[in-house]
């Protein structure tokens, strides 16, 4: 019970839980479109499964918390851990916060939009359905292509690649995993910006998988080393503060 009040342990537990929610998000999303994964990239096709409006709502809610909001404590934990190690840390942390908030805003919009529009589509007359479909498709594309797969993933790339470089100094495997996750989001962004579908899909698929694995692995490591890890972190920060400014490197 005492461990629940340990900052490192609590942040690790929240991170691991976010990964589990992200996993549940993909599972519920598959149920919502009845395992027709083409529907994830085609909003009009998604409306063919309008009767699954409740799973669609929970898909976006799980996305909101799993892939985004529950990562905020981790963003600020790493800021505290590395803020004296690199002058780039404010930018890295800003990018992490921007990634979380941009993604969460998009998920919140779809949480409100999808169930309402899906139910309206089910009850609509045949001549009304094209208009509902156009509104649904336009709004969904604004979120998925604009907010998520261009803006959000650019912020995510800066956060994870920058963080991975710093983590590699303590644990090479975690550093490499974090950088790979960041590179996957960068590929997603570049693929969508330049219209290279294969690149965008590769980056997104790697991100969706590592976006589950990374917080779970990170969270478990933090929980296992909560006591000693916290003492080491405090000692490391104290030593870094004591160094002359010229010894603080990027």
N, C-alpha and C positions, 0 to 999 in steps of 0.2 A: 504493500500500500504506500509505503514511504517513497518508492520510486516514481509514483504518479506525480509527485511534487518536484521531481528532478527535471530541470528545464530541458536538458539534452534528451532524456528518456521520453518526455512528453512530446517534444517536437518529432522525435523518431517515430513514436507511435502514431501520431497524426499523419506523418508522411507515408508510413506503411499502409494505413487505413485508406489514404487517398489512392494508392495503387490498387487496392482491392476494389474500391468504388469504380475506378477506371476500367478494371476488368469486367465488372458487372455492367458498366455502360455499354461495352461492346456486345456483351451477351444479350442484353435487353434490346439494343439496337437491331441485332440480327433477328430477334423475335418480331420486332415491330414491322420489318419489311419481309418477314417470312423467308429469311436467308437468301433473298435476292439482293446481293451486294451492289449490283449496278444502281439500285435505287439511292444509294448514298451519294452518288455523283449526278443524279438526275432527279430534280425536285418534282417534275411532272410524273415520273414513275412512282415516286413516293406516295402520291395521291391515290394510286391504285390500291394502297393498303390503308386507306382512310379509316376503315373500321378498327384499326389498331391504334386509335388516337391516344389511349391511355399508356400503352407501352412506349409510344413516341414521346409522350410527356416525360415519362420516367427516364427515357434514354437521355434527354437533354438535361434533366435535373442531376442525374448521375455524372454526366459530363461536366456540369457546372462545378460540382464539388470534387469529383475524382481527378480530373485533369487540370483543374484550375485552383479554386479557392483554398483548398486544404494544403496547397503548396506554399502559401504565404508565410507560415511560420518558418518553413525551411529556408525561404529566401532571406529572411531577416536573421536567422541563425547563422547562415554562412557569411552574411555581412559582418556580424559581430566577430566571427572567427577569423576572417581574412582582411578586415578593414585596415590593418596596419601593415599588411603584406604587399599591397599593390595600390598605386595611385589610381588605377582603373576601377577599383572596387565600387565607387559610387555609381559609375556608368553600368557596371555589371548588375548591381542590385536594382537600379532603376529599370533596366531591361527585364529583369526577373519579375518585378512588380507589374510592369507594363504588359508583359506576356500574360500573367495571371488575370489582370483586370480586363484586357482586351478580349481574351478568350471567354471569360466569365460573362461579360456583357453580351457577347454573341449567343452564348448558351441560354442566357436569361431571355433574350429576345425570342429565340426559337421555342423555349418552354412556354411562353405566352402565345406565340403565333400558331404553332403546329396543331395543338388540340382544338383550338377554336376554328381554324380554317378547315381542318379535316372533318369536323362535325358539320360545318356549314356545307362542305362539299357533298357529304352524304345526303343532306336534306334538300339540296338545291335542285331546281328544275334543270332539264338538259341544257336550255339556253343560258342558264346562269353559271354553269360549270366552267366555261372557258375564262370568264372574268376572275373567278375564284382561283383557278389554276394559274393565271397570269400573276395575280397578287402573291400567291404562295411561292411561285417560282422566283419572282424578282426579289422578294424579301429574303428568301433562303439563300440565293446566290450572293446577295450583298454581304450576308454573314459568312457563308462558307468560303467563298472565293476572295472577297475583299478583306474582311476582318480577320478570318482564321488563317487562310492559306497564303496570304501575302503579308499583312501587317503583323499579326500575332507571331508568326513563325520567324520573322526577322528579329523581333525582340527575343524570342526563345533561343535563337542561334547565338546571339551575343551573350546571353546569360550562361547557357550551358557550355559553350566553347571557352569563355573566359573563366568560368568556375572550374571546368575540367583541368585547365592549365594549373590552377592553384591546388586542386585536389591531388594532382599527380605527384606533387612534392611530398605528400603524406602517404598516399596509396596509389601506386601506378595503375592498378587494374581499375579502380574507381575513376581515376582521372581519364583513362582511355574510354571507358564506358560513357562517361559524361560528355566527352568531346564528340564521340560517335553520335550520341543523341543530338547534340547541337548541330553537327554536320547534316544530319537527316532533315532537320527543320530548315536549314539553309538550302538544301536541295529542293525541298518542297516549295520554298519561296521563289527560288530562281526558275524552277519549272513552270510555275504559274505566271511569273512576270514575263518570261520569254516564250510562253506557249509551248513548252516541251512537255507533253503529257507524260511520257515515260518517266522523266526525271521527277516530276511532281508526285506521281503515284508511288515511285520507289521511296522517295523521302517521306511521304505521308505514312506509308505502311510500316517503315522502320520506326518512325516516331510513335505510331499507335502502339507498337509492341514494347519499345523501350520506355515509352511514357508510363507503362504499367510496371515494368521490371525495375526501372531506376529508383522510384520512390520506395518501393518495397525493400530492395537491397539496401538502400541508404538508410531507411528507417530501422531495419533490423540491426545494422552495424552500429547505429547510434544508441539503440536500446541496450545492446550487449555491452557497450563500453561506456555506459552513462556515467558511472562514478569516476573511474580513472580518466576517462576522456575529458570530462569537465575540468578536472584538476590540471591535466596537460594543456588544455586550451587556455586556461587562465595563466598558467606559467609561461606559455608561448607568447601570449599577448604582452605580458609584463616584460619579457625579455626583448620583444620587438620595440616596445615603447622606449625602453632604456637605450636602444641603439641610437647612434647619431643619425640624422636624417639622410646622409649620403648612403647609408647602408640599406635603406628601404628601396627595394627594387620592384620593377614592374612584374 
